[in-house]
Amino acid sequence: MAPREDDAEDETPLAFDAVPLPRRAGAPRLNPARGPLLRRIEIVDQHGERRDIDIPAERPLTVFVDKRELVTLMTLGAAPELLVLGYLLNQDLVRRADEVESIDVDWSVEAAAVKTHRGIANLAEKTAHRVVTTGCGQGTVFGDAMAQIGAVRLPAAQSARIAQGTLARILEQMKSRNSVHRHAGSVHGCALFRGTEMLVFAEDVGRHNAIDTIAGWMAVHGVDGGDKVFYTTGRLTSEMVMKSAHMGVPIVVSRNGVTAMGHELATKLGMTLFGRAANRHFLCYCGFERFDAEPLAQALTAD
């Protein structure tokens, strides 16, 4: 995958990386404003030795939509303009990227200014029911995830499938990736695959921010999710499952596990969830009809 232009001479592991694709017609004007990803601090280790290490540079980004304050996101800042767009889409505050005219990020005031073409109808009503979600980089969603099921349309199992060999190659790529997490820890990573090809990779302090960043990239480039696989290092909560569904991605893989509500939601939507996925080990929690299993022979043990 080709790095962003501003990463060309930066030795820091990439927290955002994507294949180069043309922008779709009507995509909003974005002001790329990546912040420094790491901060160097001094620590004392278990041997009593002092040394310098890098830690992720978490920062607040307050989002204003048509000059109205909406939410403050805690983020690494690898691709903040895509994060904001993806957040608006996954919250169902906008339906399409072309409803947004521009997104300008200014780190000097820690703010993102979103300008829409015609405003967001019933914004106050849509944001009245706020739910604080689980996990690191704590997120906020508006509305009830279960109430949104009827609006989701995913491809049939016959046209969106994954083979076990494909899953294994995806896991191999994620294991070997030079990431901020491997360098400094404390972040989550997400990626979108077409077969075994990684299209986009994003890291952030919260898994929900990373998936929103990918949603923003998909919207800008007109990438459909129906034949894709979404990977995350974070657990599959109802929020993550619903965001994947909003992106039109029916197959989700996690290095972590799944919550009961995440499983219930995915089952109702006809999605396939894999968890505890690392190396060649995994659990398929639901959506077995999309999975072409190639069972590995179990090692025989002597009595």
Sine and cosine of phi, psi and omega as CSV:
sin_phi,cos_phi,sin_psi,cos_psi,sin_omega,cos_omega
0.00,0.00,0.60,-0.80,-0.01,-1.00
-0.99,0.15,0.70,-0.71,0.03,-1.00
-0.96,0.26,0.34,-0.94,0.15,-0.99
-0.89,0.46,0.48,-0.88,-0.07,-1.00
-0.85,0.52,-0.59,0.81,-0.06,-1.00
-0.98,0.20,-0.03,1.00,0.06,-1.00
-0.98,-0.18,-0.04,1.00,-0.20,-0.98
-0.83,0.56,-0.63,0.78,-0.06,-1.00
-0.92,-0.40,0.34,0.94,-0.04,-1.00
-0.98,-0.21,0.84,-0.54,-0.03,-1.00
-0.99,0.14,-0.13,0.99,0.05,-1.00
-0.90,0.44,0.68,-0.73,0.07,-1.00
-0.81,0.58,0.61,-0.80,-0.05,-1.00
-0.96,0.27,0.78,-0.63,0.11,-0.99
-1.00,-0.08,-0.17,0.98,0.12,-0.99
-0.58,-0.82,0.74,-0.67,-0.03,-1.00
-0.45,-0.89,0.65,-0.76,-0.04,-1.00
-0.47,-0.88,0.48,-0.88,0.11,-0.99
-0.92,0.38,0.57,-0.82,0.00,-1.00
-0.96,0.28,0.83,-0.56,0.03,-1.00
-0.72,-0.70,0.47,-0.88,0.06,-1.00
-0.94,0.35,0.51,-0.86,0.08,-1.00
-0.96,0.27,0.59,-0.81,0.02,-1.00
-0.97,0.24,0.44,-0.90,0.04,-1.00
-0.87,0.49,0.70,-0.71,0.02,-1.00
0.99,0.11,0.03,1.00,0.02,-1.00
-0.89,0.45,0.57,-0.82,-0.04,-1.00
-0.92,0.40,0.43,-0.90,0.12,-0.99
-0.97,0.25,0.80,-0.59,-0.04,-1.00
-0.90,-0.44,0.61,-0.79,0.03,-1.00
-0.96,-0.29,1.00,-0.06,-0.01,-1.00
-0.87,0.50,0.79,-0.61,-0.07,-1.00
-0.55,-0.84,0.86,0.51,-0.02,-1.00
-0.90,0.45,0.73,-0.68,0.06,-1.00
-1.00,-0.02,0.22,-0.98,0.09,-1.00
-0.84,0.54,0.76,-0.65,-0.11,-0.99
-0.99,0.13,-0.46,0.89,-0.12,-0.99
-0.79,-0.61,0.43,-0.90,0.11,-0.99
-0.77,-0.64,0.72,-0.70,-0.03,-1.00
-1.00,-0.03,0.76,-0.65,0.03,-1.00
-0.72,-0.69,0.26,-0.97,0.06,-1.00
-0.99,-0.14,0.67,-0.74,0.02,-1.00
-0.75,-0.66,0.24,-0.97,0.16,-0.99
-0.89,-0.45,0.82,-0.57,-0.06,-1.00
-1.00,-0.04,-0.09,-1.00,-0.10,-1.00
-0.92,0.39,-0.25,0.97,0.04,-1.00
-1.00,-0.08,0.07,1.00,-0.03,-1.00
0.98,0.19,0.21,0.98,-0.02,-1.00
-1.00,-0.06,0.67,-0.74,0.07,-1.00
-1.00,-0.02,0.69,-0.73,0.07,-1.00
-0.38,-0.93,0.24,-0.97,0.00,-1.00
-0.99,-0.13,0.65,-0.76,0.09,-1.00
-0.69,-0.72,0.27,-0.96,0.08,-1.00
-0.99,-0.15,0.63,-0.78,0.13,-0.99
-0.78,-0.63,0.46,-0.89,0.00,-1.00
-0.89,0.46,0.62,-0.79,-0.07,-1.00
-1.00,-0.09,0.98,0.18,0.05,-1.00
-0.92,0.40,0.63,-0.78,0.00,-1.00
-0.48,-0.88,0.43,-0.90,0.03,-1.00
-0.99,0.10,0.57,-0.82,0.10,-1.00
-0.71,-0.71,0.95,-0.32,-0.01,-1.00
-1.00,0.05,0.80,-0.60,-0.07,-1.00
-0.99,-0.15,0.81,-0.58,0.09,-1.00
-0.92,-0.39,0.80,-0.60,0.05,-1.00
-0.95,-0.32,0.90,-0.43,-0.05,-1.00
0.77,0.64,0.72,0.69,0.07,-1.00
0.95,0.30,0.14,0.99,0.04,-1.00
-0.96,-0.29,0.79,-0.61,-0.01,-1.00
-0.92,0.40,0.75,-0.66,-0.04,-1.00
-0.94,-0.33,-0.82,0.57,-0.11,-0.99
-0.28,-0.96,0.40,-0.92,0.14,-0.99
-0.94,-0.35,0.84,-0.54,0.01,-1.00
-0.98,-0.20,0.72,-0.69,0.13,-0.99
-1.00,-0.02,0.85,-0.52,-0.19,-0.98
-0.58,-0.81,0.38,-0.92,0.14,-0.99
-0.96,0.28,-0.50,0.86,0.07,-1.00
1.00,0.09,0.45,0.89,-0.03,-1.00
-0.95,0.30,-0.60,0.80,0.02,-1.00
-0.50,-0.86,0.92,0.38,-0.18,-0.98
-0.89,0.45,-0.55,0.83,-0.01,-1.00
-0.92,0.39,-0.59,0.81,0.05,-1.00
-0.96,0.29,-0.59,0.81,0.08,-1.00
-0.84,0.54,-0.74,0.67,-0.04,-1.00
-0.90,0.43,-0.70,0.71,0.01,-1.00
-0.88,0.47,-0.72,0.70,0.01,-1.00
-0.89,0.45,-0.60,0.80,0.05,-1.00
-0.88,0.48,-0.72,0.69,0.00,-1.00
-0.89,0.46,-0.63,0.78,0.00,-1.00
-0.94,0.34,-0.73,0.69,-0.05,-1.00
-0.95,0.31,-0.35,0.94,0.11,-0.99
-1.00,0.07,-0.05,1.00,-0.02,-1.00
0.89,0.46,0.47,0.88,0.08,-1.00
-0.99,0.14,-0.50,0.87,0.21,-0.98
-0.79,-0.61,0.52,-0.85,-0.03,-1.00
-1.00,-0.05,-0.51,0.86,-0.07,-1.00
-0.66,-0.76,0.45,-0.89,-0.01,-1.00
-0.89,0.45,-0.52,0.85,-0.06,-1.00
-0.96,0.28,-0.01,1.00,0.14,-0.99
-0.98,0.21,-0.28,0.96,-0.02,-1.00
-0.98,-0.20,0.78,-0.62,0.02,-1.00
-0.99,0.14,-0.70,0.72,-0.06,-1.00
-0.34,-0.94,0.40,-0.92,0.13,-0.99
-0.71,-0.71,0.88,-0.48,-0.01,-1.00
-0.89,-0.45,0.83,-0.55,0.01,-1.00
-0.96,-0.27,0.75,-0.66,0.02,-1.00
-0.77,-0.63,0.97,-0.25,-0.05,-1.00
-0.95,0.31,-0.30,0.95,0.02,-1.00
-0.91,0.41,-0.42,0.91,0.06,-1.00
-0.88,-0.48,0.12,0.99,0.05,-1.00
0.79,0.61,0.77,0.64,-0.07,-1.00
-0.64,-0.77,0.47,-0.89,0.11,-0.99
-0.84,-0.54,0.84,-0.54,0.00,-1.00
-0.98,-0.19,0.91,-0.42,0.02,-1.00
-0.98,-0.20,0.79,-0.62,0.07,-1.00
-0.89,-0.45,0.85,-0.52,0.02,-1.00
-0.99,-0.15,0.24,-0.97,0.00,-1.00
-0.97,0.24,-0.64,0.77,-0.10,-1.00
-0.74,-0.68,0.28,0.96,-0.03,-1.00
0.98,0.19,0.12,-0.99,0.06,-1.00
-0.94,-0.35,0.90,-0.43,-0.04,-1.00
-0.91,0.42,0.69,-0.72,0.07,-1.00
0.83,0.56,0.64,0.77,-0.03,-1.00
-0.87,0.49,-0.69,0.72,-0.01,-1.00
-0.87,0.49,-0.67,0.74,0.02,-1.00
-0.92,0.39,-0.67,0.75,-0.03,-1.00
-0.91,0.41,-0.49,0.87,-0.06,-1.00
-0.98,-0.22,0.15,0.99,-0.05,-1.00
-0.94,0.33,-0.59,0.81,-0.02,-1.00
-0.99,-0.12,0.97,-0.22,-0.09,-1.00
-0.94,-0.34,0.75,-0.66,0.01,-1.00
-0.87,-0.49,0.82,-0.57,0.08,-1.00
-1.00,0.09,0.83,-0.56,-0.12,-0.99
-1.00,-0.07,0.07,-1.00,-0.08,-1.00
-0.99,0.10,0.29,-0.96,0.26,-0.97
0.98,-0.18,0.07,-1.00,-0.02,-1.00
-0.94,0.34,0.45,-0.89,-0.07,-1.00
0.86,0.52,0.71,0.70,-0.21,-0.98
-0.61,0.80,0.75,-0.66,-0.10,-1.00
-0.97,-0.24,0.15,-0.99,0.07,-1.00
-0.72,-0.69,0.72,-0.70,0.11,-0.99
-0.84,-0.54,0.42,-0.91,0.02,-1.00
-0.94,-0.35,0.77,-0.64,0.04,-1.00
1.00,-0.01,-0.11,-0.99,-0.10,-1.00
-0.96,-0.29,0.85,-0.53,-0.04,-1.00
-0.86,0.50,-0.69,0.73,-0.04,-1.00
-0.89,0.46,-0.52,0.85,-0.03,-1.00
-0.95,0.31,-0.26,0.97,-0.05,-1.00
-1.00,-0.05,-0.03,1.00,-0.09,-1.00
-0.85,0.53,-0.67,0.74,-0.08,-1.00
-0.88,0.47,-0.36,0.93,-0.04,-1.00
-1.00,0.03,-0.12,0.99,-0.08,-1.00
-1.00,-0.02,0.73,-0.69,0.05,-1.00
-0.81,-0.59,0.90,-0.44,0.00,-1.00
-0.90,-0.43,0.46,-0.89,-0.01,-1.00
-0.91,0.41,0.42,-0.91,0.02,-1.00
-0.91,0.41,0.38,-0.93,-0.04,-1.00
-0.87,0.49,-0.50,0.87,-0.03,-1.00
-0.91,0.41,-0.47,0.88,-0.09,-1.00
-0.97,-0.25,-0.10,1.00,0.01,-1.00
-0.69,-0.72,0.99,-0.15,-0.09,-1.00
-0.70,-0.71,0.23,-0.97,0.08,-1.00
-0.62,-0.78,0.70,-0.71,0.06,-1.00
-1.00,-0.04,0.42,-0.91,-0.04,-1.00
-0.89,0.46,-0.57,0.82,0.04,-1.00
-0.90,0.43,-0.62,0.78,0.05,-1.00
-0.90,0.44,-0.69,0.72,0.03,-1.00
-0.86,0.50,-0.68,0.74,-0.01,-1.00
-0.89,0.46,-0.64,0.77,-0.01,-1.00
-0.95,0.32,-0.54,0.84,0.10,-1.00
-0.88,0.47,-0.71,0.70,-0.02,-1.00
-0.91,0.42,-0.59,0.81,0.05,-1.00
-0.89,0.45,-0.66,0.75,0.01,-1.00
-0.90,0.43,-0.68,0.74,-0.03,-1.00
-0.92,0.38,-0.56,0.83,-0.01,-1.00
-0.92,0.39,-0.58,0.81,-0.10,-0.99
-1.00,-0.06,-0.03,1.00,-0.11,-0.99
-0.94,0.35,0.69,-0.73,0.07,-1.00
-0.99,0.17,1.00,-0.10,-0.16,-0.99
-0.90,-0.45,0.26,-0.97,0.11,-0.99
-0.88,0.47,-0.60,0.80,0.01,-1.00
-0.87,0.49,-0.68,0.73,0.03,-1.00
-0.92,0.40,-0.53,0.85,-0.04,-1.00
-0.99,0.15,-0.65,0.76,-0.16,-0.99
-0.69,-0.73,-0.14,0.99,0.00,-1.00
0.95,0.32,-0.14,-0.99,0.21,-0.98
0.92,0.38,0.29,0.96,0.07,-1.00
-0.70,-0.71,0.28,-0.96,0.11,-0.99
-0.95,-0.32,0.50,-0.87,0.05,-1.00
-0.86,-0.50,0.56,-0.83,0.07,-1.00
-0.70,-0.72,0.45,-0.89,0.00,-1.00
-0.51,-0.86,0.42,-0.91,0.06,-1.00
-0.87,-0.49,0.78,-0.63,-0.04,-1.00
-0.89,-0.46,0.57,-0.82,0.24,-0.97
-0.90,-0.43,0.97,-0.25,-0.19,-0.98
0.91,0.42,-0.82,-0.57,0.04,-1.00
-0.99,-0.17,0.08,1.00,0.00,-1.00
-1.00,0.02,0.85,-0.53,0.08,-1.00
-0.98,0.19,0.87,-0.49,-0.02,-1.00
-1.00,0.02,-0.63,0.77,-0.05,-1.00
-0.45,-0.90,0.57,-0.82,0.00,-1.00
-0.72,-0.69,0.70,-0.72,0.00,-1.00
-0.61,-0.79,0.65,-0.76,0.10,-0.99
-0.84,-0.54,0.53,-0.85,0.08,-1.00
-0.35,-0.94,0.12,-0.99,-0.04,-1.00
-0.94,0.35,-0.32,0.95,0.07,-1.00
-0.75,-0.66,0.58,-0.81,-0.01,-1.00
-0.89,0.46,-0.53,0.85,-0.01,-1.00
-0.93,0.38,-0.56,0.83,0.08,-1.00
-0.93,0.37,-0.64,0.77,-0.02,-1.00
-0.90,0.43,-0.67,0.74,0.01,-1.00
-0.94,0.35,-0.58,0.81,0.05,-1.00
-0.90,0.44,-0.61,0.79,0.03,-1.00
-0.88,0.47,-0.67,0.75,0.04,-1.00
-0.92,0.40,-0.63,0.78,0.05,-1.00
-0.88,0.48,-0.64,0.77,0.04,-1.00
-0.90,0.44,-0.67,0.74,0.03,-1.00
-0.89,0.46,-0.68,0.73,0.02,-1.00
-0.87,0.50,-0.67,0.74,-0.05,-1.00
-0.92,0.39,-0.66,0.75,-0.01,-1.00
-0.90,0.44,-0.58,0.82,-0.09,-1.00
-0.97,-0.25,0.07,1.00,0.05,-1.00
0.91,0.41,0.61,0.79,-0.02,-1.00
-1.00,0.02,0.83,-0.55,0.02,-1.00
-1.00,0.10,0.58,-0.82,-0.07,-1.00
-1.00,-0.06,-0.11,0.99,-0.17,-0.99
-0.86,0.51,-0.55,0.84,-0.02,-1.00
-0.95,-0.32,0.38,0.92,-0.08,-1.00
-0.94,-0.33,0.25,-0.97,0.11,-0.99
-0.84,-0.55,0.75,-0.66,0.02,-1.00
-0.97,-0.23,0.74,-0.68,0.02,-1.00
-0.89,-0.46,0.63,-0.78,0.08,-1.00
-0.60,-0.80,0.54,-0.84,0.10,-0.99
-0.99,0.13,-0.25,0.97,-0.07,-1.00
-1.00,0.02,0.24,-0.97,0.01,-1.00
-0.95,0.31,0.38,-0.92,-0.07,-1.00
-1.00,-0.07,1.00,0.06,0.09,-1.00
-1.00,0.08,0.10,-1.00,0.04,-1.00
-0.86,0.51,-0.58,0.81,0.00,-1.00
-0.89,0.45,-0.72,0.69,-0.02,-1.00
-0.92,0.38,-0.64,0.77,0.03,-1.00
-0.90,0.43,-0.68,0.74,-0.03,-1.00
-0.92,0.38,-0.61,0.79,0.03,-1.00
-0.92,0.39,-0.64,0.77,0.07,-1.00
-0.88,0.48,-0.67,0.75,0.01,-1.00
-0.91,0.42,-0.66,0.75,0.05,-1.00
-0.86,0.52,-0.56,0.83,0.02,-1.00
-0.98,0.19,-0.09,1.00,0.02,-1.00
0.98,0.18,0.28,0.96,-0.04,-1.00
-0.99,-0.11,0.89,-0.45,-0.10,-0.99
-1.00,0.00,-0.21,0.98,-0.08,-1.00
-0.86,-0.52,0.83,-0.55,-0.09,-1.00
-0.79,-0.62,0.72,-0.69,-0.02,-1.00
-0.85,-0.52,0.72,-0.69,0.00,-1.00
-0.76,-0.65,0.62,-0.79,0.14,-0.99
-0.95,0.30,-0.30,0.95,-0.04,-1.00
-0.97,-0.24,-0.35,-0.94,-0.05,-1.00
-0.97,-0.26,-0.33,-0.94,-0.04,-1.00
-0.75,-0.66,0.56,-0.83,0.10,-0.99
-1.00,0.00,0.28,-0.96,-0.02,-1.00
-0.88,0.48,-0.66,0.75,-0.02,-1.00
-0.95,0.32,-0.58,0.81,0.08,-1.00
-0.88,0.47,-0.67,0.74,0.02,-1.00
-0.91,0.42,-0.69,0.72,0.00,-1.00
-0.88,0.47,-0.69,0.72,-0.02,-1.00
-0.91,0.42,-0.72,0.70,0.00,-1.00
-0.89,0.46,-0.63,0.78,0.01,-1.00
-0.89,0.45,-0.69,0.72,0.01,-1.00
-0.91,0.41,-0.53,0.85,-0.02,-1.00
-1.00,0.06,-0.16,0.99,-0.02,-1.00
0.97,0.24,0.52,0.85,0.01,-1.00
-1.00,-0.05,0.35,-0.94,0.08,-1.00
-0.95,-0.31,0.82,-0.58,-0.01,-1.00
-0.88,-0.47,0.76,-0.65,0.15,-0.99
-0.91,-0.42,0.69,-0.72,0.05,-1.00
-0.71,-0.71,0.11,-0.99,-0.07,-1.00
0.77,0.63,0.61,0.79,-0.13,-0.99
-1.00,-0.08,0.94,-0.35,0.04,-1.00
-0.39,-0.92,0.60,-0.80,-0.09,-1.00
0.84,0.54,-0.86,-0.52,0.05,-1.00
-0.92,-0.38,0.28,0.96,-0.01,-1.00
-0.98,-0.22,0.59,-0.81,0.02,-1.00
-0.21,-0.98,0.25,-0.97,0.17,-0.98
-0.81,-0.59,0.75,-0.66,0.12,-0.99
-0.99,-0.14,0.92,-0.39,-0.13,-0.99
-0.99,0.11,-0.55,0.83,-0.04,-1.00
-0.28,-0.96,0.20,-0.98,-0.01,-1.00
0.95,0.30,0.62,0.78,-0.06,-1.00
-0.86,0.52,-0.44,0.90,-0.06,-1.00
-0.93,0.38,-0.27,0.96,0.05,-1.00
-1.00,-0.04,-0.09,1.00,-0.15,-0.99
-0.96,-0.29,0.86,-0.52,0.10,-0.99
-1.00,-0.08,1.00,-0.06,-0.10,-0.99
-0.96,0.27,0.59,-0.81,0.09,-1.00
-0.73,-0.68,0.97,0.25,-0.17,-0.99
-0.81,0.58,0.68,-0.73,0.07,-1.00
-0.99,0.11,0.62,-0.78,0.03,-1.00
-0.91,0.40,0.74,-0.67,0.02,-1.00
-0.98,0.20,0.64,-0.77,-0.01,-1.00
-0.90,0.43,0.70,-0.71,0.03,-1.00
-0.99,0.12,0.68,-0.74,0.02,-1.00
-0.91,-0.42,0.62,-0.78,0.01,-1.00
-0.96,0.29,0.57,-0.82,0.04,-1.00
-0.94,0.34,0.00,0.00,0.00,0.00
